[in-house]
Amino acid sequence: QVQLQESGPGVVKPSQTLSLTCTVSGDSLNSGYFYLSWIRQPAGKGLEWIGRIYTNGVTNYNPSLKSRVSISVDASKNQVTLKLTSVTAADTAVYYCARDTELIVGDFQYSYMDAWGKGTTVTVSS
Amino acid sequence: DIQMTQSPSSLSASVGDRVTITCQASEGIRTYLNWYQQHPGKAPKLLIYAASNLETGVPSRFSGSGSGTVFTFTVTSLQPEDFATYFCQQYGYLPLTFGGGTKVEI
């Protein structure tokens, strides 16, 4: 059974870079049928998709964050890293990584986040 | 970006009730829509994918329907463990976007 675990500092100072790692167990980032997505959720609010990476390193980012986000993969360690630069208080949130499974059947595409980490809280504060 | 408008934002219900949530997309997304359940302090859990497909292990009292721009999510007989927040999510276009959530309360 696949498990995902987010890790990283719980507090980041304003203007600094937030760096989080997602470690996948029970599945391989080389399996070729899923992306690894990052999603965040400010306290009491909704979900915001940050971006995702495929095993070959192809990335998609949310345009609202694109200038500050980078996602990278280390397939040998089964880990994905999220970096978010120039953070402000608005970046305070619970950050989740999720397996974003992709299947194409004929001309139809299935895409869903079927496994999630427990989330890690990041607070931006001096 | 595709805007996903969920309604209602919250509702009160009782055990055994039938509950329906609506999600409207700002543009047509075929049936490229998923539904998630989230309990407080927990990660979201996939319930329905591609508008109407029940994820493995999810009870059959949960169902989804719709295509294009209007989608519905239904719980036919609410159980105590179903009191949670539900989110829709579209994957027809990048960036992936979520609805604002519907909190189902007692």
Interface residues (C-beta under 8 A of the other chain):
Chain A: S37 G46 L47 E48 W49 R52 N60 Y61 N62 P63 S64 Y96 A98 F108 Q109 Y110 S111 Y112 M113 D114 W116 G117 K118 G119
Chain B: D1 Y32 N34 Y36 K42 A43 P44 K45 L46 Y49 A50 N53 E55 F87 Q89 Y91 L94 P95 L96 T97 F98 G99 G100 G101
